[in-house]
Amino acid sequence: MNQIRWKAYAGEVLNGIVLLTLASLAGSACDLAGSANDGFELASGFMNGNISADIFMPDEWDVAQWVMLVLEIIGYVMYFSGLKKFSTEQQQGDADAVMKVRSGAILMLIGTIVGHIPFLGKFIKLIFVIIGFINMLGGYKALKRSGTFPATAGAGTLHSALVVQLIGVLIGLLPFMGFIEVICDVIVFFMVISGWSAIKNTKLKWDEGKDVASQDDREEDYSTSKSYAVMVATSSMYELRVYAYDKKGTYDPELSALAEEEIREREAGRRTRLTEREARQQEKGQDYALVLSQKSDDELKELIREENMYEPAFIGAVREELQARVLGKRRQKTAEEIQWEELRKEEEERLQEEKQKEEEECLRKEEEEKEELLQKECREKLCKSNENTARILFIVIGVLALGLIALSLIGYAFFK
């Protein structure tokens, strides 16, 4: 057995299952959407009295369905091819069990295709599906109980998935229980993904006592280890980080471990070299500082003008000395200059505060004037409103008085 081939072949099986399942679901969805679209167009044609022949021509939903069919076929090819390759990495008994699973899957696929034949298609499909199901169940059961198959847990999950699928099919035969079968199919899909993922990620153990790997495999592993050592020794730090960290899961664990160890060794050597270089530079820097401190500014500037004649480290020390002297001169301000600066800042702050207070006072006065004008307008409106109300009341009272007088005259005339 080889870890890289094991992972690659199991991954091909897993990818094939995912691809054919998703493509099948997408194809069914496209078929449903296309049928609904054709139905709407046909109904619209009947209502308008104009049925176009374009309704019966292929549309975008039909094209999408064909694309999904091609992807589903590719998924089946990956699935069957991956199982065949995966069987070559197994012991004789385990290889027979894997091929038994493969033959069972092929029989079930043939049954599904034959089921579209009129009349006897359903009966022939049932026979193929039963035989294929028994083969797959037996293959996974043999892998689950095998003493040489490293991923018995994943095989057990796949065996349980087939049992759940059988239960869903049997319950789906009952009236009004079709949704139970759909739920079981969803559970089976995730169990199959989980089972093959566990098989793919299984860490193999090369143990001579248990005969997990053959002599040829051990010789190949030895030569592989030698080639890994050469590869690691000649790789750059970027490539080593890819092997050890960035894409660790895609390479052989032995290669990743060697790359990680090589990175540690190179980092340790680099730190040692840097420490030695820094110590030498520090000693030189101390000597340079002692010499340069005795030179004038003009002499230092002359050295910089002739920098091509000296070492870069010496010229760097000259520049640092000049910068230090310039900074020292800038720090030699007198106490009076500092005090004057502080007084100027305080005066500016005071003027700023006075200006701000004046602005606030102006704003306050403007608000008070606006408020007085608003109150005056309100009083005027209230007075006008009261005058109008009094006039209305006077008119109403006058009208009522005239009405009473009129009623009295009418009553007097009536009773007289």
Secondary structure, DSSP 4 states (H G I P E B T S, - for coil): --HHHHHHHHHHHHHHHHHHHHHHHHHHHHHHHHHHHHHHHHHHHHHHT---GGGGS--HHHHHHHHHHHHHHHHHHHHHHHHHHHHTTS-HHHHHHHHHHHHHHHHHHHHHHHTTSTTTHHHHHHHHHHHHHHHHHHHHHHHHT-SS-S-HHHHHHHHHHHHHHHHHHHHHTSTT-HHHHHHHHHHHHHHHHHHHHHHHTPPP---TTTT-S-HHHHHHHHHHHHHHHHHHHT--HHHHHIIIIITGGGS-HHHHHHHHHHHHHHHHHHHHHHHHHHHHHHHHHHHHHHHHTTS-HHHHHHHHHTGGGS-HHHHHHHHHHHHHHHHHHHT---HHHHHHHHHHHHHHHHHHHHHHHHHHHHHHHHHHHHHHHHHHHHHHHHHHHHHHHHHHHHHHHHHHHHHHHHHHHHHHHHH-
